[in-house]
C-alpha cells in the first residue's frame, strides 16, 4: 500500500466517523525540509561553525562543479 492508498483509506474512515480529513501526502514536505535546515543551521552556530555554505560546498565537490564567482 502506498501513501495515496493510505490517504484514501484514512479519508474514508474519517468521513464515516464524522472527523476531519487527514492532510494529503506531501503537503508539509517543504515545511519539514525548511525546519530541518533551520535546525542544522542553529546547531552549527551554537557549536561555532558557519551556518551556511558547507552543504553546497560538499555538493559541488561531489558533483565536480566549480563554485560561482563571488560565492566565497
Predicted model as a PDB file, atoms N, CA, C, CB and O in Angstrom, pLDDT in the B-factor column:
MODEL        1                                                                  
ATOM      1  N   UNK A   1       0.852  -1.168   0.000  1.00 84.00           N  
ATOM      2  CA  UNK A   1       0.000   0.000   0.000  1.00 84.00           C  
ATOM      3  C   UNK A   1       0.903   1.238   0.000  1.00 84.00           C  
ATOM      4  CB  UNK A   1      -0.972  -0.006   1.228  1.00 84.00           C  
ATOM      5  O   UNK A   1       1.808   1.350   0.827  1.00 84.00           O  
ATOM      6  N   UNK A   2       0.656   2.150  -0.916  1.00 90.00           N  
ATOM      7  CA  UNK A   2       1.474   3.357  -0.950  1.00 90.00           C  
ATOM      8  C   UNK A   2       0.782   4.487  -0.174  1.00 90.00           C  
ATOM      9  CB  UNK A   2       1.745   3.788  -2.414  1.00 90.00           C  
ATOM     10  O   UNK A   2      -0.290   4.288   0.398  1.00 90.00           O  
ATOM     11  N   UNK A   3       1.398   5.659  -0.161  1.00 87.00           N  
ATOM     12  CA  UNK A   3       0.886   6.772   0.640  1.00 87.00           C  
ATOM     13  C   UNK A   3      -0.486   7.236   0.158  1.00 87.00           C  
ATOM     14  CB  UNK A   3       1.866   7.938   0.603  1.00 87.00           C  
ATOM     15  O   UNK A   3      -1.329   7.615   0.971  1.00 87.00           O  
ATOM     16  N   UNK A   4      -0.719   7.211  -1.152  1.00 89.00           N  
ATOM     17  CA  UNK A   4      -2.012   7.641  -1.676  1.00 89.00           C  
ATOM     18  C   UNK A   4      -3.124   6.686  -1.240  1.00 89.00           C  
ATOM     19  CB  UNK A   4      -1.962   7.735  -3.208  1.00 89.00           C  
ATOM     20  O   UNK A   4      -4.207   7.126  -0.855  1.00 89.00           O  
ATOM     21  N   UNK A   5      -2.857   5.386  -1.302  1.00 94.00           N  
ATOM     22  CA  UNK A   5      -3.857   4.414  -0.856  1.00 94.00           C  
ATOM     23  C   UNK A   5      -4.181   4.604   0.628  1.00 94.00           C  
ATOM     24  CB  UNK A   5      -3.361   2.979  -1.112  1.00 94.00           C  
ATOM     25  O   UNK A   5      -5.344   4.563   1.029  1.00 94.00           O  
ATOM     26  N   UNK A   6      -3.149   4.808   1.427  1.00 94.00           N  
ATOM     27  CA  UNK A   6      -3.359   5.012   2.858  1.00 94.00           C  
ATOM     28  C   UNK A   6      -4.168   6.275   3.106  1.00 94.00           C  
ATOM     29  CB  UNK A   6      -2.016   5.089   3.596  1.00 94.00           C  
ATOM     30  O   UNK A   6      -5.054   6.292   3.961  1.00 94.00           O  
ATOM     31  N   UNK A   7      -3.864   7.341   2.356  1.00 93.00           N  
ATOM     32  CA  UNK A   7      -4.598   8.595   2.497  1.00 93.00           C  
ATOM     33  C   UNK A   7      -6.077   8.390   2.158  1.00 93.00           C  
ATOM     34  CB  UNK A   7      -3.984   9.685   1.592  1.00 93.00           C  
ATOM     35  O   UNK A   7      -6.953   8.867   2.881  1.00 93.00           O  
ATOM     36  N   UNK A   8      -6.352   7.687   1.070  1.00 94.00           N  
ATOM     37  CA  UNK A   8      -7.738   7.456   0.673  1.00 94.00           C  
ATOM     38  C   UNK A   8      -8.484   6.629   1.727  1.00 94.00           C  
ATOM     39  CB  UNK A   8      -7.788   6.748  -0.689  1.00 94.00           C  
ATOM     40  O   UNK A   8      -9.644   6.906   2.035  1.00 94.00           O  
ATOM     41  N   UNK A   9      -7.820   5.630   2.266  1.00 96.00           N  
ATOM     42  CA  UNK A   9      -8.441   4.809   3.313  1.00 96.00           C  
ATOM     43  C   UNK A   9      -8.704   5.638   4.567  1.00 96.00           C  
ATOM     44  CB  UNK A   9      -7.545   3.600   3.655  1.00 96.00           C  
ATOM     45  O   UNK A   9      -9.783   5.555   5.152  1.00 96.00           O  
ATOM     46  N   UNK A  10      -7.719   6.438   4.980  1.00 96.00           N  
ATOM     47  CA  UNK A  10      -7.895   7.289   6.158  1.00 96.00           C  
ATOM     48  C   UNK A  10      -8.976   8.333   5.941  1.00 96.00           C  
ATOM     49  CB  UNK A  10      -6.587   7.972   6.515  1.00 96.00           C  
ATOM     50  O   UNK A  10      -9.724   8.651   6.865  1.00 96.00           O  
ATOM     51  N   UNK A  11      -9.068   8.871   4.726  1.00 96.00           N  
ATOM     52  CA  UNK A  11     -10.115   9.850   4.418  1.00 96.00           C  
ATOM     53  C   UNK A  11     -11.490   9.212   4.509  1.00 96.00           C  
ATOM     54  CB  UNK A  11      -9.904  10.449   3.018  1.00 96.00           C  
ATOM     55  O   UNK A  11     -12.425   9.807   5.045  1.00 96.00           O  
ATOM     56  N   UNK A  12     -11.608   8.012   3.991  1.00 96.00           N  
ATOM     57  CA  UNK A  12     -12.883   7.298   4.048  1.00 96.00           C  
ATOM     58  C   UNK A  12     -13.291   7.040   5.498  1.00 96.00           C  
ATOM     59  CB  UNK A  12     -12.792   5.967   3.274  1.00 96.00           C  
ATOM     60  O   UNK A  12     -14.445   7.252   5.873  1.00 96.00           O  
ATOM     61  N   UNK A  13     -12.344   6.587   6.301  1.00 96.00           N  
ATOM     62  CA  UNK A  13     -12.635   6.315   7.709  1.00 96.00           C  
ATOM     63  C   UNK A  13     -13.049   7.585   8.442  1.00 96.00           C  
ATOM     64  CB  UNK A  13     -11.419   5.688   8.393  1.00 96.00           C  
ATOM     65  O   UNK A  13     -13.988   7.576   9.238  1.00 96.00           O  
ATOM     66  N   UNK A  14     -12.338   8.677   8.166  1.00 96.00           N  
ATOM     67  CA  UNK A  14     -12.655   9.939   8.824  1.00 96.00           C  
ATOM     68  C   UNK A  14     -14.050  10.411   8.431  1.00 96.00           C  
ATOM     69  CB  UNK A  14     -11.609  11.009   8.471  1.00 96.00           C  
ATOM     70  O   UNK A  14     -14.794  10.915   9.273  1.00 96.00           O  
ATOM     71  N   UNK A  15     -14.408  10.254   7.169  1.00 95.00           N  
ATOM     72  CA  UNK A  15     -15.735  10.661   6.715  1.00 95.00           C  
ATOM     73  C   UNK A  15     -16.823   9.829   7.385  1.00 95.00           C  
ATOM     74  CB  UNK A  15     -15.838  10.536   5.193  1.00 95.00           C  
ATOM     75  O   UNK A  15     -17.866  10.361   7.767  1.00 95.00           O  
ATOM     76  N   UNK A  16     -16.588   8.539   7.529  1.00 96.00           N  
ATOM     77  CA  UNK A  16     -17.564   7.660   8.169  1.00 96.00           C  
ATOM     78  C   UNK A  16     -17.766   8.006   9.647  1.00 96.00           C  
ATOM     79  CB  UNK A  16     -17.122   6.208   8.034  1.00 96.00           C  
ATOM     80  O   UNK A  16     -18.861   7.846  10.187  1.00 96.00           O  
ATOM     81  N   UNK A  17     -16.701   8.479  10.293  1.00 96.00           N  
ATOM     82  CA  UNK A  17     -16.757   8.807  11.713  1.00 96.00           C  
ATOM     83  C   UNK A  17     -17.130  10.265  11.974  1.00 96.00           C  
ATOM     84  CB  UNK A  17     -15.430   8.505  12.355  1.00 96.00           C  
ATOM     85  O   UNK A  17     -17.340  10.661  13.121  1.00 96.00           O  
ATOM     86  N   UNK A  18     -17.213  11.064  10.906  1.00 96.00           N  
ATOM     87  CA  UNK A  18     -17.523  12.480  11.074  1.00 96.00           C  
ATOM     88  C   UNK A  18     -16.339  13.299  11.556  1.00 96.00           C  
ATOM     89  CB  UNK A  18     -18.657  12.639  12.033  1.00 96.00           C  
ATOM     90  O   UNK A  18     -16.527  14.348  12.172  1.00 96.00           O  
ATOM     91  N   UNK A  19     -15.127  12.841  11.288  1.00 96.00           N  
ATOM     92  CA  UNK A  19     -13.910  13.542  11.705  1.00 96.00           C  
ATOM     93  C   UNK A  19     -13.341  14.325  10.532  1.00 96.00           C  
ATOM     94  CB  UNK A  19     -12.858  12.547  12.253  1.00 96.00           C  
ATOM     95  O   UNK A  19     -13.798  14.208   9.395  1.00 96.00           O  
ATOM     96  N   UNK A  20     -12.337  15.121  10.844  1.00 94.00           N  
ATOM     97  CA  UNK A  20     -11.642  15.874   9.790  1.00 94.00           C  
ATOM     98  C   UNK A  20     -10.805  14.938   8.951  1.00 94.00           C  
ATOM     99  CB  UNK A  20     -10.757  16.981  10.390  1.00 94.00           C  
ATOM    100  O   UNK A  20     -10.322  13.912   9.431  1.00 94.00           O  
ATOM    101  N   UNK A  21     -10.638  15.301   7.686  1.00 92.00           N  
ATOM    102  CA  UNK A  21      -9.798  14.502   6.791  1.00 92.00           C  
ATOM    103  C   UNK A  21      -8.325  14.758   7.106  1.00 92.00           C  
ATOM    104  CB  UNK A  21     -10.103  14.832   5.301  1.00 92.00           C  
ATOM    105  O   UNK A  21      -7.966  15.870   7.493  1.00 92.00           O  
ATOM    106  N   UNK A  22      -7.480  13.765   6.948  1.00 90.00           N  
ATOM    107  CA  UNK A  22      -6.041  13.968   7.179  1.00 90.00           C  
ATOM    108  C   UNK A  22      -5.447  14.805   6.041  1.00 90.00           C  
ATOM    109  CB  UNK A  22      -5.298  12.597   7.292  1.00 90.00           C  
ATOM    110  O   UNK A  22      -6.035  14.883   4.963  1.00 90.00           O  
ATOM    111  N   UNK A  23      -4.291  15.430   6.271  1.00 87.00           N  
ATOM    112  CA  UNK A  23      -3.657  16.199   5.191  1.00 87.00           C  
ATOM    113  C   UNK A  23      -3.182  15.265   4.079  1.00 87.00           C  
ATOM    114  CB  UNK A  23      -2.467  17.028   5.736  1.00 87.00           C  
ATOM    115  O   UNK A  23      -2.810  14.119   4.330  1.00 87.00           O  
ATOM    116  N   UNK A  24      -3.202  15.769   2.861  1.00 87.00           N  
ATOM    117  CA  UNK A  24      -2.751  14.971   1.725  1.00 87.00           C  
ATOM    118  C   UNK A  24      -1.259  14.669   1.861  1.00 87.00           C  
ATOM    119  CB  UNK A  24      -3.039  15.704   0.392  1.00 87.00           C  
ATOM    120  O   UNK A  24      -0.518  15.472   2.428  1.00 87.00           O  
ATOM    121  N   UNK A  25      -0.813  13.536   1.355  1.00 85.00           N  
ATOM    122  CA  UNK A  25       0.619  13.220   1.422  1.00 85.00           C  
ATOM    123  C   UNK A  25       1.423  14.258   0.648  1.00 85.00           C  
ATOM    124  CB  UNK A  25       0.896  11.802   0.865  1.00 85.00           C  
ATOM    125  O   UNK A  25       1.056  14.648  -0.461  1.00 85.00           O  
ATOM    126  N   UNK A  26       2.515  14.695   1.244  1.00 85.00           N  
ATOM    127  CA  UNK A  26       3.385  15.655   0.580  1.00 85.00           C  
ATOM    128  C   UNK A  26       3.034  17.099   0.849  1.00 85.00           C  
ATOM    129  CB  UNK A  26       3.359  15.421  -0.872  1.00 85.00           C  
ATOM    130  O   UNK A  26       3.765  17.992   0.419  1.00 85.00           O  
ATOM    131  N   UNK A  27       1.941  17.364   1.547  1.00 83.00           N  
ATOM    132  CA  UNK A  27       1.513  18.739   1.802  1.00 83.00           C  
ATOM    133  C   UNK A  27       2.524  19.518   2.636  1.00 83.00           C  
ATOM    134  CB  UNK A  27       0.170  18.740   2.499  1.00 83.00           C  
ATOM    135  O   UNK A  27       2.720  20.714   2.419  1.00 83.00           O  
ATOM    136  N   UNK A  28       3.152  18.859   3.570  1.00 86.00           N  
ATOM    137  CA  UNK A  28       4.028  19.545   4.508  1.00 86.00           C  
ATOM    138  C   UNK A  28       5.498  19.201   4.288  1.00 86.00           C  
ATOM    139  CB  UNK A  28       3.630  19.205   5.924  1.00 86.00           C  
ATOM    140  O   UNK A  28       6.321  19.453   5.168  1.00 86.00           O  
ATOM    141  N   UNK A  29       5.843  18.638   3.146  1.00 87.00           N  
ATOM    142  CA  UNK A  29       7.226  18.234   2.898  1.00 87.00           C  
ATOM    143  C   UNK A  29       8.182  19.419   2.877  1.00 87.00           C  
ATOM    144  CB  UNK A  29       7.319  17.486   1.589  1.00 87.00           C  
ATOM    145  O   UNK A  29       9.253  19.361   3.480  1.00 87.00           O  
ATOM    146  N   UNK A  30       7.807  20.487   2.194  1.00 88.00           N  
ATOM    147  CA  UNK A  30       8.683  21.655   2.089  1.00 88.00           C  
ATOM    148  C   UNK A  30       8.896  22.277   3.458  1.00 88.00           C  
ATOM    149  CB  UNK A  30       8.096  22.695   1.116  1.00 88.00           C  
ATOM    150  O   UNK A  30      10.014  22.660   3.802  1.00 88.00           O  
ATOM    151  N   UNK A  31       7.837  22.378   4.234  1.00 90.00           N  
ATOM    152  CA  UNK A  31       7.960  22.945   5.579  1.00 90.00           C  
ATOM    153  C   UNK A  31       8.867  22.081   6.450  1.00 90.00           C  
ATOM    154  CB  UNK A  31       6.575  23.086   6.233  1.00 90.00           C  
ATOM    155  O   UNK A  31       9.657  22.607   7.234  1.00 90.00           O  
ATOM    156  N   UNK A  32       8.761  20.776   6.320  1.00 90.00           N  
ATOM    157  CA  UNK A  32       9.607  19.875   7.107  1.00 90.00           C  
ATOM    158  C   UNK A  32      11.080  20.022   6.712  1.00 90.00           C  
ATOM    159  CB  UNK A  32       9.152  18.414   6.922  1.00 90.00           C  
ATOM    160  O   UNK A  32      11.960  20.009   7.573  1.00 90.00           O  
ATOM    161  N   UNK A  33      11.343  20.161   5.419  1.00 89.00           N  
ATOM    162  CA  UNK A  33      12.725  20.341   4.977  1.00 89.00           C  
ATOM    163  C   UNK A  33      13.288  21.680   5.450  1.00 89.00           C  
ATOM    164  CB  UNK A  33      12.811  20.246   3.450  1.00 89.00           C  
ATOM    165  O   UNK A  33      14.454  21.761   5.836  1.00 89.00           O  
ATOM    166  N   UNK A  34      12.472  22.719   5.422  1.00 91.00           N  
ATOM    167  CA  UNK A  34      12.928  24.021   5.931  1.00 91.00           C  
ATOM    168  C   UNK A  34      13.232  23.944   7.415  1.00 91.00           C  
ATOM    169  CB  UNK A  34      11.876  25.106   5.668  1.00 91.00           C  
ATOM    170  O   UNK A  34      14.221  24.511   7.879  1.00 91.00           O  
ATOM    171  N   UNK A  35      12.388  23.248   8.163  1.00 93.00           N  
ATOM    172  CA  UNK A  35      12.614  23.112   9.591  1.00 93.00           C  
ATOM    173  C   UNK A  35      13.909  22.345   9.871  1.00 93.00           C  
ATOM    174  CB  UNK A  35      11.427  22.408  10.250  1.00 93.00           C  
ATOM    175  O   UNK A  35      14.652  22.697  10.787  1.00 93.00           O  
ATOM    176  N   UNK A  36      14.178  21.306   9.090  1.00 91.00           N  
ATOM    177  CA  UNK A  36      15.419  20.557   9.238  1.00 91.00           C  
ATOM    178  C   UNK A  36      16.623  21.450   8.938  1.00 91.00           C  
ATOM    179  CB  UNK A  36      15.419  19.328   8.314  1.00 91.00           C  
ATOM    180  O   UNK A  36      17.619  21.418   9.661  1.00 91.00           O  
ATOM    181  N   UNK A  37      16.530  22.246   7.872  1.00 88.00           N  
ATOM    182  CA  UNK A  37      17.621  23.162   7.526  1.00 88.00           C  
ATOM    183  C   UNK A  37      17.865  24.151   8.653  1.00 88.00           C  
ATOM    184  CB  UNK A  37      17.307  23.913   6.223  1.00 88.00           C  
ATOM    185  O   UNK A  37      19.012  24.375   9.038  1.00 88.00           O  
ATOM    186  N   UNK A  38      16.807  24.746   9.188  1.00 90.00           N  
ATOM    187  CA  UNK A  38      16.958  25.713  10.271  1.00 90.00           C  
ATOM    188  C   UNK A  38      17.549  25.067  11.518  1.00 90.00           C  
ATOM    189  CB  UNK A  38      15.615  26.348  10.602  1.00 90.00           C  
ATOM    190  O   UNK A  38      18.355  25.679  12.220  1.00 90.00           O  
ATOM    191  N   UNK A  39      17.148  23.837  11.788  1.00 91.00           N  
ATOM    192  CA  UNK A  39      17.672  23.104  12.944  1.00 91.00           C  
ATOM    193  C   UNK A  39      19.179  22.891  12.795  1.00 91.00           C  
ATOM    194  CB  UNK A  39      16.947  21.742  13.102  1.00 91.00           C  
ATOM    195  O   UNK A  39      19.933  23.098  13.747  1.00 91.00           O  
ATOM    196  N   UNK A  40      19.613  22.483  11.619  1.00 88.00           N  
ATOM    197  CA  UNK A  40      21.049  22.266  11.378  1.00 88.00           C  
ATOM    198  C   UNK A  40      21.830  23.565  11.463  1.00 88.00           C  
ATOM    199  CB  UNK A  40      21.271  21.620  10.009  1.00 88.00           C  
ATOM    200  O   UNK A  40      22.927  23.599  12.021  1.00 88.00           O  
ATOM    201  N   UNK A  41      21.264  24.647  10.906  1.00 87.00           N  
ATOM    202  CA  UNK A  41      21.935  25.947  10.986  1.00 87.00           C  
ATOM    203  C   UNK A  41      22.080  26.395  12.435  1.00 87.00           C  
ATOM    204  CB  UNK A  41      21.162  27.003  10.183  1.00 87.00           C  
ATOM    205  O   UNK A  41      23.130  26.905  12.827  1.00 87.00           O  
ATOM    206  N   UNK A  42      21.040  26.209  13.223  1.00 89.00           N  
ATOM    207  CA  UNK A  42      21.072  26.598  14.627  1.00 89.00           C  
ATOM    208  C   UNK A  42      22.184  25.866  15.357  1.00 89.00           C  
ATOM    209  CB  UNK A  42      19.724  26.319  15.295  1.00 89.00           C  
ATOM    210  O   UNK A  42      22.966  26.482  16.081  1.00 89.00           O  
ATOM    211  N   UNK A  43      22.258  24.553  15.171  1.00 89.00           N  
ATOM    212  CA  UNK A  43      23.295  23.782  15.861  1.00 89.00           C  
ATOM    213  C   UNK A  43      24.693  24.113  15.341  1.00 89.00           C  
ATOM    214  CB  UNK A  43      23.026  22.288  15.706  1.00 89.00           C  
ATOM    215  O   UNK A  43      25.666  24.013  16.088  1.00 89.00           O  
ATOM    216  N   UNK A  44      24.804  24.502  14.081  1.00 85.00           N  
ATOM    217  CA  UNK A  44      26.108  24.921  13.564  1.00 85.00           C  
ATOM    218  C   UNK A  44      26.563  26.201  14.255  1.00 85.00           C  
ATOM    219  CB  UNK A  44      26.048  25.129  12.035  1.00 85.00           C  
ATOM    220  O   UNK A  44      27.728  26.322  14.633  1.00 85.00           O  
ATOM    221  N   UNK A  45      25.666  27.142  14.419  1.00 85.00           N  
ATOM    222  CA  UNK A  45      26.015  28.402  15.081  1.00 85.00           C  
ATOM    223  C   UNK A  45      26.360  28.160  16.544  1.00 85.00           C  
ATOM    224  CB  UNK A  45      24.860  29.412  14.967  1.00 85.00           C  
ATOM    225  O   UNK A  45      27.317  28.738  17.058  1.00 85.00           O  
ATOM    226  N   UNK A  46      25.596  27.322  17.212  1.00 88.00           N  
ATOM    227  CA  UNK A  46      25.849  27.030  18.625  1.00 88.00           C  
ATOM    228  C   UNK A  46      27.226  26.396  18.808  1.00 88.00           C  
ATOM    229  CB  UNK A  46      24.758  26.100  19.188  1.00 88.00           C  
ATOM    230  O   UNK A  46      27.911  26.676  19.792  1.00 88.00           O  
ATOM    231  N   UNK A  47      27.634  25.548  17.871  1.00 87.00           N  
ATOM    232  CA  UNK A  47      28.932  24.886  18.017  1.00 87.00           C  
ATOM    233  C   UNK A  47      30.077  25.690  17.409  1.00 87.00           C  
ATOM    234  CB  UNK A  47      28.885  23.519  17.380  1.00 87.00           C  
ATOM    235  O   UNK A  47      31.206  25.203  17.356  1.00 87.00           O  
ATOM    236  N   UNK A  48      29.804  26.920  16.947  1.00 84.00           N  
ATOM    237  CA  UNK A  48      30.862  27.802  16.484  1.00 84.00           C  
ATOM    238  C   UNK A  48      31.263  27.626  15.026  1.00 84.00           C  
ATOM    239  CB  UNK A  48      32.042  27.609  17.324  1.00 84.00           C  
ATOM    240  O   UNK A  48      32.306  28.128  14.607  1.00 84.00           O  
ATOM    241  N   UNK A  49      30.453  26.923  14.255  1.00 78.00           N  
ATOM    242  CA  UNK A  49      30.745  26.747  12.826  1.00 78.00           C  
ATOM    243  C   UNK A  49      29.919  27.733  12.022  1.00 78.00           C  
ATOM    244  CB  UNK A  49      30.455  25.289  12.366  1.00 78.00           C  
ATOM    245  O   UNK A  49      28.913  28.244  12.514  1.00 78.00           O  
ATOM    246  N   UNK A  50      30.333  28.010  10.779  1.00 72.00           N  
ATOM    247  CA  UNK A  50      29.494  28.869   9.948  1.00 72.00           C  
ATOM    248  C   UNK A  50      28.167  28.183   9.655  1.00 72.00           C  
ATOM    249  CB  UNK A  50      30.214  29.226   8.635  1.00 72.00           C  
ATOM    250  O   UNK A  50      28.102  26.963   9.510  1.00 72.00           O  
ATOM    251  N   UNK A  51      27.119  28.979   9.572  1.00 72.00           N  
ATOM    252  CA  UNK A  51      25.777  28.410   9.416  1.00 72.00           C  
ATOM    253  C   UNK A  51      25.428  28.111   7.973  1.00 72.00           C  
ATOM    254  CB  UNK A  51      24.751  29.346   9.990  1.00 72.00           C  
ATOM    255  O   UNK A  51      24.483  27.362   7.723  1.00 72.00           O  
ATOM    256  N   UNK A  52      26.147  28.661   7.017  1.00 74.00           N  
ATOM    257  CA  UNK A  52      25.761  28.471   5.625  1.00 74.00           C  
ATOM    258  C   UNK A  52      26.965  28.060   4.790  1.00 74.00           C  
ATOM    259  CB  UNK A  52      25.131  29.750   5.060  1.00 74.00           C  
ATOM    260  O   UNK A  52      28.115  28.329   5.137  1.00 74.00           O  
ATOM    261  N   UNK A  53      26.663  27.406   3.687  1.00 67.00           N  
ATOM    262  CA  UNK A  53      27.676  27.156   2.683  1.00 67.00           C  
ATOM    263  C   UNK A  53      28.297  25.770   2.695  1.00 67.00           C  
ATOM    264  CB  UNK A  53      28.729  28.133   2.833  1.00 67.00           C  
ATOM    265  O   UNK A  53      28.739  25.300   1.646  1.00 67.00           O  
ATOM    266  N   UNK A  54      28.347  25.111   3.814  1.00 68.00           N  
ATOM    267  CA  UNK A  54      29.047  23.829   3.880  1.00 68.00           C  
ATOM    268  C   UNK A  54      28.350  22.768   3.033  1.00 68.00           C  
ATOM    269  CB  UNK A  54      29.148  23.356   5.328  1.00 68.00           C  
ATOM    270  O   UNK A  54      29.008  21.974   2.360  1.00 68.00           O  
ATOM    271  N   UNK A  55      27.043  22.757   3.066  1.00 69.00           N  
ATOM    272  CA  UNK A  55      26.305  21.755   2.295  1.00 69.00           C  
ATOM    273  C   UNK A  55      26.515  21.953   0.805  1.00 69.00           C  
ATOM    274  CB  UNK A  55      24.812  21.814   2.624  1.00 69.00           C  
ATOM    275  O   UNK A  55      26.757  20.992   0.075  1.00 69.00           O  
ATOM    276  N   UNK A  56      26.424  23.206   0.348  1.00 69.00           N  
ATOM    277  CA  UNK A  56      26.622  23.480  -1.080  1.00 69.00           C  
ATOM    278  C   UNK A  56      28.055  23.176  -1.502  1.00 69.00           C  
ATOM    279  CB  UNK A  56      26.280  24.944  -1.399  1.00 69.00           C  
ATOM    280  O   UNK A  56      28.283  22.676  -2.604  1.00 69.00           O  
ATOM    281  N   UNK A  57      29.017  23.471  -0.643  1.00 74.00           N  
ATOM    282  CA  UNK A  57      30.414  23.184  -0.969  1.00 74.00           C  
ATOM    283  C   UNK A  57      30.629  21.677  -1.125  1.00 74.00           C  
ATOM    284  CB  UNK A  57      31.352  23.750   0.120  1.00 74.00           C  
ATOM    285  O   UNK A  57      31.319  21.241  -2.047  1.00 74.00           O  
ATOM    286  N   UNK A  58      30.041  20.880  -0.226  1.00 76.00           N  
ATOM    287  CA  UNK A  58      30.157  19.431  -0.340  1.00 76.00           C  
ATOM    288  C   UNK A  58      29.467  18.909  -1.593  1.00 76.00           C  
ATOM    289  CB  UNK A  58      29.571  18.760   0.891  1.00 76.00           C  
ATOM    290  O   UNK A  58      29.965  18.000  -2.257  1.00 76.00           O  
ATOM    291  N   UNK A  59      28.330  19.488  -1.903  1.00 75.00           N  
ATOM    292  CA  UNK A  59      27.613  19.071  -3.109  1.00 75.00           C  
ATOM    293  C   UNK A  59      28.415  19.391  -4.364  1.00 75.00           C  
ATOM    294  CB  UNK A  59      26.242  19.751  -3.177  1.00 75.00           C  
ATOM    295  O   UNK A  59      28.518  18.567  -5.273  1.00 75.00           O  
ATOM    296  N   UNK A  60      28.985  20.598  -4.407  1.00 77.00           N  
ATOM    297  CA  UNK A  60      29.803  20.976  -5.564  1.00 77.00           C  
ATOM    298  C   UNK A  60      31.010  20.052  -5.699  1.00 77.00           C  
ATOM    299  CB  UNK A  60      30.268  22.439  -5.442  1.00 77.00           C  
ATOM    300  O   UNK A  60      31.377  19.666  -6.809  1.00 77.00           O  
ATOM    301  N   UNK A  61      31.616  19.703  -4.589  1.00 80.00           N  
ATOM    302  CA  UNK A  61      32.775  18.821  -4.629  1.00 80.00           C  
ATOM    303  C   UNK A  61      32.380  17.431  -5.126  1.00 80.00           C  
ATOM    304  CB  UNK A  61      33.422  18.727  -3.241  1.00 80.00           C  
ATOM    305  O   UNK A  61      33.120  16.801  -5.882  1.00 80.00           O  
ATOM    306  N   UNK A  62      31.221  16.963  -4.700  1.00 81.00           N  
ATOM    307  CA  UNK A  62      30.769  15.642  -5.119  1.00 81.00           C  
ATOM    308  C   UNK A  62      30.421  15.604  -6.597  1.00 81.00           C  
ATOM    309  CB  UNK A  62      29.572  15.216  -4.300  1.00 81.00           C  
ATOM    310  O   UNK A  62      30.674  14.612  -7.280  1.00 81.00           O  
ATOM    311  N   UNK A  63      29.840  16.687  -7.082  1.00 82.00           N  
ATOM    312  CA  UNK A  63      29.431  16.748  -8.487  1.00 82.00           C  
ATOM    313  C   UNK A  63      30.602  17.157  -9.373  1.00 82.00           C  
ATOM    314  CB  UNK A  63      28.261  17.733  -8.667  1.00 82.00           C  
ATOM    315  O   UNK A  63      30.638  16.829 -10.559  1.00 82.00           O  
ATOM    316  N   UNK A  64      31.547  17.866  -8.796  1.00 76.00           N  
ATOM    317  CA  UNK A  64      32.719  18.283  -9.556  1.00 76.00           C  
ATOM    318  C   UNK A  64      32.534  19.620 -10.257  1.00 76.00           C  
ATOM    319  CB  UNK A  64      33.063  17.235 -10.567  1.00 76.00           C  
ATOM    320  O   UNK A  64      33.219  19.898 -11.241  1.00 76.00           O  
ATOM    321  N   UNK A  65      31.632  20.442  -9.776  1.00 65.00           N  
ATOM    322  CA  UNK A  65      31.410  21.743 -10.382  1.00 65.00           C  
ATOM    323  C   UNK A  65      32.229  22.794  -9.666  1.00 65.00           C  
ATOM    324  CB  UNK A  65      29.926  22.110 -10.355  1.00 65.00           C  
ATOM    325  O   UNK A  65      32.494  22.697  -8.468  1.00 65.00           O  
ATOM    326  N   UNK A  66      32.624  23.801 -10.426  1.00 64.00           N  
ATOM    327  CA  UNK A  66      33.349  24.901  -9.837  1.00 64.00           C  
ATOM    328  C   UNK A  66      32.382  25.860  -9.178  1.00 64.00           C  
ATOM    329  CB  UNK A  66      34.189  25.617 -10.884  1.00 64.00           C  
ATOM    330  O   UNK A  66      31.256  26.021  -9.649  1.00 64.00           O  
ATOM    331  N   UNK A  67      32.802  26.508  -8.087  1.00 61.00           N  
ATOM    332  CA  UNK A  67      31.908  27.493  -7.441  1.00 61.00           C  
ATOM    333  C   UNK A  67      31.708  28.706  -8.331  1.00 61.00           C  
ATOM    334  CB  UNK A  67      32.476  27.935  -6.075  1.00 61.00           C  
ATOM    335  O   UNK A  67      32.567  29.049  -9.144  1.00 61.00           O  
ATOM    336  N   UNK A  68      30.565  29.346  -8.164  1.00 66.00           N  
ATOM    337  CA  UNK A  68      30.282  30.557  -8.930  1.00 66.00           C  
ATOM    338  C   UNK A  68      31.166  31.687  -8.445  1.00 66.00           C  
ATOM    339  CB  UNK A  68      28.797  30.948  -8.816  1.00 66.00           C  
ATOM    340  O   UNK A  68      31.528  31.717  -7.269  1.00 66.00           O  
ATOM    341  N   UNK A  69      31.527  32.620  -9.318  1.00 69.00           N  
ATOM    342  CA  UNK A  69      32.334  33.774  -8.892  1.00 69.00           C  
ATOM    343  C   UNK A  69      31.565  34.598  -7.844  1.00 69.00           C  
ATOM    344  CB  UNK A  69      32.708  34.668 -10.121  1.00 69.00           C  
ATOM    345  O   UNK A  69      30.380  34.885  -8.012  1.00 69.00           O  
ATOM    346  N   UNK A  70      32.255  34.965  -6.777  1.00 68.00           N  
ATOM    347  CA  UNK A  70      31.658  35.793  -5.747  1.00 68.00           C  
ATOM    348  C   UNK A  70      30.861  35.024  -4.710  1.00 68.00           C  
ATOM    349  CB  UNK A  70      30.787  36.797  -6.373  1.00 68.00           C  
ATOM    350  O   UNK A  70      30.286  35.639  -3.812  1.00 68.00           O  
ATOM    351  N   UNK A  71      30.806  33.699  -4.799  1.00 61.00           N  
ATOM    352  CA  UNK A  71      30.025  32.949  -3.818  1.00 61.00           C  
ATOM    353  C   UNK A  71      30.883  32.503  -2.639  1.00 61.00           C  
ATOM    354  CB  UNK A  71      29.378  31.738  -4.476  1.00 61.00           C  
ATOM    355  O   UNK A  71      30.385  31.834  -1.733  1.00 61.00           O  
ATOM    356  N   UNK A  72      32.147  32.859  -2.640  1.00 54.00           N  
ATOM    357  CA  UNK A  72      33.002  32.648  -1.492  1.00 54.00           C  
ATOM    358  C   UNK A  72      33.470  31.275  -1.354  1.00 54.00           C  
ATOM    359  CB  UNK A  72      32.334  33.027  -0.287  1.00 54.00           C  
ATOM    360  O   UNK A  72      34.205  30.964  -0.417  1.00 54.00           O  
TER     361      UNK A  72                                                      
ENDMDL                                                                          
END                                                                             
